Amino acid sequence: PETHPELGLGGPAGADIYFDLLPGYAATDRVTGEVITPKHAAHGEHGFLPTRDDMLAGFIARGPRFARGKVAPRIRAIDVASIVSEVLGIQPPADNRGVVPEGVLVSGRPAK
């Protein structure tokens, strides 16, 4: 976790070890036999590194602060609060660790 502080791992509530399986495999809850099995279909899960391409989700936004037709850079889930706060002109949550990635918003504030 010390090498990936952006993932929110570690700290007093963190685990001693973290692991991630190769794409296409899943851990089972079995206590005997195979504990790692091939996945037959993709399905929503938590617990894998959010930096993996197969863990990415779509981010679609529209408004005067977003450039029309622009493909934004990779946006992490923790960045959404920062982006929305900036667009609304409000302070982000006190414990927010996200950022507004470069190129997501166009300059200036919308006209009121």
Residue pairs with C-beta under 8 A, 6 or more apart in sequence:
1 7
1 9
1 10
1 11
1 14
1 18
2 10
4 49
6 76
6 97
7 49
7 50
7 51
8 78
8 97
9 15
9 18
20 48
20 49
20 52
21 27
21 36
21 48
23 52
23 54
24 38
24 39
25 36
25 37
25 38
25 39
26 36
26 37
26 38
26 39
26 45
27 35
27 36
28 34
28 35
28 36
28 37
42 54
48 55
49 55
50 56
50 76
50 77
56 74
57 77
59 72
59 75
59 80
61 83
63 87
63 110
64 106
64 110
64 111
65 86
65 87
65 105
65 106
65 108
65 109
65 110
66 104
66 105
66 106
67 106
70 103
72 101
72 103
72 104
73 101
73 102
73 103
73 104
74 101
75 83
75 101
75 104
76 98
78 96
78 97
78 98
79 98
79 99
79 100
79 101
80 98
81 92
81 93
81 96
81 98
82 92
82 96
82 98
82 99
82 100
83 98
83 100
83 104
83 105
85 91
85 92
85 93
85 96
86 92
86 100
86 105
87 105
89 109
92 98
